[in-house]
Amino acid sequence: MKFKQCYSVYAHDADSRGIMRSGAYTKYMQEAANQQLRYEKPSYYELFDSGLAFILSRIHIKIYKPLRRYDDFESLTWCCPSKGVVFQRCYEIKKDNEVYAQANSAWALIGTADGSIKKVGDYDTGKYSTDEATDTVQSLRFRIPKELPLSLVGKKRVMYSEIDCNMHLNNRFYSDIICDCIDNIENLFVTEISISFVSEAPYGCELEIYRSEPDETGRIYFRTKVGDKTNIEAFVRVMPFDEVTQ
């Protein structure tokens, strides 16, 4: 069983071409998950008040077709069978019963007081809508090739409007931050985003953003750093927008 929420693409989530920005897919996926926990209980914030928090470890998103300004669509999410210390969650974005995007993510459940990592068996997710994981998108951790040069392409201060209840940069902003550092992005279409979260970015800190050149498959690698610590490692795959199936 999958949990579903219905949305419409707001004008401010669309770019100059009228298509939904890649970061908005992350936003609507995350919001559906928050609503699932809110309605099926306990909510994320009830968990947080009890001393527990789900922390995103990695997410892999594939976008197949562009949504456009004011399109009505469904954002679906569900918990997946999990083991060890990894809680798996999947997502779909659908319009007119057609899948426009999919994602698979891995989460850790921690004790907020001491940072202890909880095992899957320590917490009952049976109250939440659960289904099998999608087999078309995997949330596997990847490595940036050691020999690949990454150049500093930007810096970003974490602002008040971007933080969550942990006083850290909200997960949903990372896609926009790295895509803003892709040359000619206004003429490209983002087909894939994979992010591995290494350490958090506190309110007020400055991110340094490092980027590779695109490889032959259109994949661009990123690393962000806070001081001398890696914050995230990511890759984005792009293609010319005029080659996208409309």
C-alpha positions as CSV (number, residue, x, y, z in Angstrom):
1,M,0.0,0.0,0.0
2,K,1.3,3.4,-1.0
3,F,0.5,6.8,0.7
4,K,-0.7,9.4,-1.8
5,Q,-1.0,13.2,-1.8
6,C,-2.3,15.4,-4.7
7,Y,-0.6,18.6,-5.7
8,S,-0.3,21.1,-8.5
9,V,2.9,22.7,-9.8
10,Y,3.0,26.2,-8.4
11,A,4.3,28.9,-10.6
12,H,7.3,29.6,-8.3
13,D,8.4,25.9,-8.7
14,A,8.7,26.3,-12.5
15,D,11.7,27.7,-14.4
16,S,11.8,30.1,-17.3
17,R,10.6,27.4,-19.6
18,G,7.6,26.7,-17.4
19,I,8.8,23.2,-16.3
20,M,9.2,22.1,-12.7
21,R,12.7,22.5,-11.4
22,S,14.4,19.3,-10.3
23,G,14.6,20.5,-6.7
24,A,10.8,20.7,-6.6
25,Y,10.5,17.0,-7.2
26,T,12.5,16.5,-4.0
27,K,10.3,19.0,-2.2
28,Y,7.0,17.2,-3.1
29,M,8.4,13.8,-2.4
30,Q,9.6,14.9,1.1
31,E,6.3,16.6,1.8
32,A,4.3,13.5,1.0
33,A,6.5,11.5,3.4
34,N,6.0,14.1,6.1
35,Q,2.2,14.0,5.5
36,Q,2.3,10.2,5.7
37,L,4.0,10.3,9.1
38,R,1.6,13.1,10.2
39,Y,-1.6,11.1,9.3
40,E,-0.4,7.6,10.1
41,K,1.4,8.5,13.3
42,P,3.8,9.1,14.9
43,S,4.7,12.2,12.9
44,Y,8.3,13.3,12.4
45,Y,7.8,16.0,14.9
46,E,6.3,13.7,17.5
47,L,9.3,11.4,17.0
48,F,11.6,14.3,17.4
49,D,9.9,15.4,20.6
50,S,10.4,11.8,21.9
51,G,14.1,11.9,21.3
52,L,14.2,10.2,17.9
53,A,14.9,11.5,14.4
54,F,15.1,10.1,10.9
55,I,18.2,11.3,9.1
56,L,18.6,11.0,5.3
57,S,21.7,9.0,4.3
58,R,21.2,8.9,0.6
59,I,18.6,9.4,-2.1
60,H,18.6,8.6,-5.8
61,I,16.0,10.2,-8.1
62,K,15.2,9.6,-11.8
63,I,13.1,12.1,-13.7
64,Y,11.5,10.7,-16.9
65,K,9.4,13.6,-18.2
66,P,8.9,17.2,-17.3
67,L,6.0,18.4,-15.3
68,R,4.7,21.9,-16.3
69,R,3.4,24.9,-14.5
70,Y,-0.1,24.1,-12.9
71,D,0.0,20.4,-13.8
72,D,-1.9,18.4,-11.4
73,F,0.0,15.3,-10.1
74,E,0.2,12.7,-7.4
75,S,3.2,12.3,-5.0
76,L,3.3,8.7,-3.6
77,T,5.6,7.4,-0.9
78,W,5.9,4.3,1.2
79,C,8.1,2.5,3.6
80,C,9.9,-0.6,2.3
81,P,11.0,-3.8,4.0
82,S,14.3,-2.9,5.7
83,K,17.1,-4.5,7.7
84,G,20.1,-3.6,9.8
85,V,20.2,0.1,10.5
86,V,18.9,1.2,7.1
87,F,15.3,2.3,6.8
88,Q,14.3,2.3,3.1
89,R,11.7,4.6,1.6
90,C,10.5,5.0,-2.0
91,Y,8.6,7.6,-4.0
92,E,6.8,8.2,-7.2
93,I,5.5,11.3,-9.0
94,K,2.6,10.5,-11.3
95,K,0.4,12.4,-13.7
96,D,-2.6,10.9,-15.4
97,N,-1.5,7.5,-14.0
98,E,1.9,7.8,-15.8
99,V,5.1,7.8,-13.8
100,Y,7.1,11.0,-14.3
101,A,9.7,10.4,-11.6
102,Q,10.8,7.8,-9.1
103,A,13.2,7.8,-6.1
104,N,14.7,5.4,-3.6
105,S,16.2,6.6,-0.3
106,A,18.0,5.3,2.8
107,W,17.5,6.7,6.2
108,A,19.0,6.2,9.7
109,L,17.0,6.5,12.9
110,I,19.1,8.2,15.6
111,G,18.6,9.1,19.3
112,T,18.9,12.9,19.3
113,A,20.4,13.0,22.8
114,D,23.4,10.8,22.2
115,G,23.5,10.3,18.4
116,S,23.0,6.5,18.8
117,I,21.9,4.7,15.7
118,K,18.8,2.5,16.1
119,K,18.3,-0.8,14.4
120,V,15.2,-1.5,12.2
121,G,14.0,-4.0,14.8
122,D,14.1,-1.2,17.5
123,Y,11.3,0.8,15.9
124,D,8.0,-0.5,14.6
125,T,7.1,1.1,11.2
126,G,4.1,-1.2,10.8
127,K,1.7,1.8,11.3
128,Y,3.0,3.4,8.1
129,S,1.9,2.4,4.5
130,T,4.4,-0.2,3.3
131,D,5.1,-1.8,-0.1
132,E,8.0,-3.4,-1.9
133,A,10.9,-1.2,-3.0
134,T,11.0,-0.1,-6.6
135,D,13.5,-2.0,-8.7
136,T,14.2,0.7,-11.2
137,V,16.0,3.1,-8.8
138,Q,18.5,2.1,-6.2
139,S,19.7,4.1,-3.2
140,L,23.2,2.6,-3.4
141,R,26.2,4.7,-2.2
142,F,28.5,5.7,-5.1
143,R,32.1,6.9,-5.1
144,I,33.4,9.9,-7.0
145,P,36.4,8.7,-9.1
146,K,39.6,9.6,-7.2
147,E,41.3,10.7,-10.4
148,L,38.5,13.1,-11.4
149,P,39.3,16.7,-10.9
150,L,36.7,18.9,-9.0
151,S,36.9,22.6,-9.2
152,L,35.5,25.2,-6.8
153,V,32.4,26.7,-8.6
154,G,30.6,28.5,-5.8
155,K,30.0,29.2,-2.2
156,K,26.7,29.3,-0.3
157,R,25.8,30.4,3.2
158,V,23.0,28.5,4.9
159,M,20.2,30.9,5.6
160,Y,17.3,31.0,8.0
161,S,14.8,30.3,5.2
162,E,16.5,27.0,4.4
163,I,16.9,25.3,7.8
164,D,14.8,22.5,9.4
165,C,14.0,21.8,13.1
166,N,17.5,20.5,13.6
167,M,18.9,24.0,12.6
168,H,20.6,22.4,9.6
169,L,20.1,22.9,5.9
170,N,16.9,21.1,4.9
171,N,17.5,18.1,2.6
172,R,15.2,19.4,-0.1
173,F,17.5,22.4,-1.0
174,Y,20.5,20.4,-2.0
175,S,19.2,19.6,-5.5
176,D,18.7,23.2,-6.3
177,I,22.0,24.3,-4.8
178,I,24.1,21.9,-7.0
179,C,22.0,22.3,-10.1
180,D,22.5,26.1,-9.9
181,C,26.2,25.4,-10.4
182,I,25.7,23.6,-13.8
183,D,26.6,25.6,-16.8
184,N,23.8,26.2,-19.3
185,I,21.3,24.6,-17.0
186,E,18.5,26.7,-18.5
187,N,18.8,24.7,-21.7
188,L,19.2,21.3,-20.1
189,F,16.9,18.7,-18.5
190,V,17.9,17.0,-15.3
191,T,17.2,13.2,-15.6
192,E,18.9,11.9,-12.5
193,I,20.2,13.1,-9.1
194,S,22.0,11.0,-6.5
195,I,23.1,12.5,-3.2
196,S,25.0,10.9,-0.4
197,F,24.8,12.8,2.9
198,V,28.1,12.7,4.8
199,S,27.8,15.5,7.4
200,E,25.2,18.3,8.1
201,A,25.4,21.9,7.2
202,P,24.5,24.1,10.3
203,Y,22.6,27.4,10.1
204,G,25.0,30.2,9.2
205,C,27.8,28.0,7.9
206,E,29.3,28.5,4.4
207,L,29.3,25.7,1.9
208,E,32.0,25.3,-0.7
209,I,30.7,23.7,-3.9
210,Y,33.1,21.6,-6.1
211,R,32.1,20.3,-9.5
212,S,33.5,18.1,-12.2
213,E,33.0,18.6,-16.0
214,P,30.3,16.4,-17.6
215,D,31.4,12.9,-18.6
216,E,30.4,11.2,-21.8
217,T,27.1,10.0,-20.3
218,G,26.1,13.5,-19.1
219,R,27.0,12.8,-15.5
220,I,28.4,15.7,-13.4
221,Y,29.9,15.0,-9.9
222,F,29.7,17.4,-7.0
223,R,31.2,17.6,-3.5
224,T,30.2,20.2,-1.0
225,K,32.3,21.0,2.1
226,V,31.9,22.9,5.4
227,G,35.4,23.9,6.4
228,D,37.6,20.8,5.9
229,K,34.6,18.3,6.2
230,T,32.7,16.8,3.3
231,N,29.0,17.7,3.5
232,I,27.6,15.8,0.5
233,E,28.8,13.9,-2.5
234,A,26.4,13.8,-5.5
235,F,26.0,13.4,-9.2
236,V,23.6,14.9,-11.6
237,R,22.8,13.6,-15.1
238,V,21.6,16.0,-17.7
239,M,20.5,16.0,-21.4
240,P,19.7,18.7,-23.9
241,F,16.1,19.8,-23.3
242,D,15.2,19.6,-27.0
243,E,15.8,15.9,-26.8
244,V,13.3,15.3,-24.0
245,T,10.1,13.5,-24.8
246,Q,7.4,16.2,-24.2
